[in-house]
């Protein structure tokens, strides 16, 4: 979108974690306001029109009508944690939150490089997005002890460990289509 730029391209205006999105991982989108890519966003236009808030939560009108049904379905990333992640970044501090996101991205990159049999990208992105960092670190430690396995076996083990962590927390790793 012409005239729209952001300092924080890893974490969107609305609270989505761009850094963990399969579109950004694949190089198809630079993140919210990061240059050429998917920027035809009504929320970005609203930010421009209202003076350029770094995050919607800074706007006195937040949450506004733009968020009605926004979280009812997912795009390339889960929307269910969007509002909570935006609040957490505000409470914990943006630098801390972005540091945690970068650590999660390192885990995602390892999963995709060493445990992906070509069918797990969406699962890994959703798991890294939704699971707490400590669960991901535990799963990675277990996976790193299983290096003697074939790629197919490592991928199955990774999927099993991540799904078990999600199940223990009552988290669904499936993306929900908008109705």
WOQUIFEN-V138821 format. One record per helix or strand of 2 or more residues. SS is the DSSP state (h for helix, s for strand). FROM is the first residue (numbers start at 1). LEN is the number of residues. Records with the same first field share a line. If there is no record, write none. Layout:
SS: FROM-LEN / FROM-LEN
//
This chain:
h: 18-3 / 22-4 / 42-8 / 56-3 / 65-3 / 82-11 / 94-21 / 121-10 / 133-12 / 151-19
//
